[in-house]
Amino acid sequence: MNKKPSPQGANTRLVHAARQTRGMAKDLVNPPVERASTILFDRAEDLYARNPEQRHYGRFGTATHCALGDAITELEGAAGTILAPSGLAACTLALSAVSKPGGHMLITDSVYGPTRNFCDNILTKRGLKIEYFNPRAGADLQSQVRDNTCAIFLESPGSLTLEINDLPAIATLAQARGIPTLIDNTWGAGWFLKPLALGIDYSIQAATKYHTGHSDVLMGAVASRTEDGAALMHNYAYLNGNTVSPDDAYLVLRGMRTMGVRMTHQQQSALKIAQWLSTRDEVMRVLHPALPEHPDHDLWTRDFTGSSGLFSLILNPVSPEKVHDFVNALSLFGIGFSWGGFESLVIHCDPQIKRTAGSWNATGPLIRFSIGLEDADDLIADIENSLRVLS
Ligand SMILES: Cc1ncc(COP(=O)(O)O)c(C=O)c1O
């Protein structure tokens, strides 16, 4: 378990994390890319001995996987981490691992759409009752907890609409009833938010985004607060045959080494652009929790140490055609899903927003930006130029 507070700065720890993991060559900076299904044993007696020091089979992971898992464990302050082939797979695996037959799950209403689809289409078929709650619920979530509640799933902020969950309040009420709490922590990335230190049990990452940082790998991770939680996730992942490519694990770990500087730059640019957008007549509201006018700004200030490059805005009402014209007129922003890469992206979001707990009632179209590493002034000039199509 890696929970001792370190006197070193976060970037120092990120650079040095997992450099002594088993199997690392002493004279190389990076881990080897170890590709293996078969692991050979010296003697027949060793084949079933299950010696924890002896690798067993490729699905358990090689030095490359161990190094990435250990680095995420260090970043999140976790007891252990499992890797999954995508961020969505990490969410579904963790939800499945904590689910109970006949159980009830509370899910934040601003949850990532495909996670919601998994709950509605797979978990319900397994007999679970899924209930969505207002992302702005705190201690009052207590009223929705039932005797058979087996998990509370959070995402903070929501990745389209940017509401912040009250993590300590929800962790406290869940711990009092022995209910596991899980968070999709992709926005804070374990860099700007440490949910395990706030009492949340599982921090889930779409490492596809900021960890990788280069828009070329899909990867997920589940970091557990306790040894028991880590054992549950490891066992569940193993029983399901969950595994990821060592080449991908290598690329994600390589991306992680620069995650701190990238996210710090992206934070500054995104904030500058968000502040500028909030002065524009075409914009009804900017959804960025680091802006003082954001309704959850106080929660964000309390729990986060910074903000990532992802935020949204609501335009004053215009036709869908005008929204398309605006997005199409942007020249420095790619039109595409995902976020957290080195390049800026934009999507219009309204078709994606599905709510059942009555937690969304915006009257204008929603646009989401992922701010990359370009110069902020160039991105502002590009947006300013595109906004002309709305007038
Ligand atoms: C908040 C959030 N969680 C999870 C995911 C899923 O990640 P992946 O694309 O790696 O499956 C995404 C992807 O966009 C996301 O935005």
The ligand as an SDF file (V2000), in Angstrom:
LIG
                    3D

 16 16  0  0  0  0  0  0  0  0999 V2000
  -16.1920   10.6300  -18.4680 C   0  0  0  0  0  0  0  0  0  0  0  0
  -15.8020    9.4800  -19.3350 C   0  0  0  0  0  0  0  0  0  0  0  0
  -15.6900    8.2810  -18.7790 N   0  0  0  0  0  0  0  0  0  0  0  0
  -15.3500    7.2010  -19.5030 C   0  0  0  0  0  0  0  0  0  0  0  0
  -15.1060    7.3140  -20.8450 C   0  0  0  0  0  0  0  0  0  0  0  0
  -14.7930    6.0780  -21.6360 C   0  0  0  0  0  0  0  0  0  0  0  0
  -13.4630    6.0330  -21.9960 O   0  0  0  0  0  0  0  0  0  0  0  0
  -13.0170    5.1260  -23.2170 P   0  0  0  0  0  0  0  0  0  0  0  0
  -13.3010    5.8960  -24.4510 O   0  0  0  0  0  0  0  0  0  0  0  0
  -11.5800    4.8600  -22.9740 O   0  0  0  0  0  0  0  0  0  0  0  0
  -13.8410    3.8720  -23.1540 O   0  0  0  0  0  0  0  0  0  0  0  0
  -15.2050    8.5450  -21.4760 C   0  0  0  0  0  0  0  0  0  0  0  0
  -14.9440    8.6820  -22.9300 C   0  0  0  0  0  0  0  0  0  0  0  0
  -15.1710    9.6940  -23.5460 O   0  0  0  0  0  0  0  0  0  0  0  0
  -15.5800    9.6700  -20.6980 C   0  0  0  0  0  0  0  0  0  0  0  0
  -15.7230   10.8830  -21.2500 O   0  0  0  0  0  0  0  0  0  0  0  0
  1  2  1  0
  2  3  1  0
  2 15  2  0
  3  4  2  0
  4  5  1  0
  5  6  1  0
  5 12  2  0
  6  7  1  0
  7  8  1  0
  8  9  2  0
  8 10  1  0
  8 11  1  0
 12 13  1  0
 12 15  1  0
 13 14  2  0
 15 16  1  0
M  END
$$$$
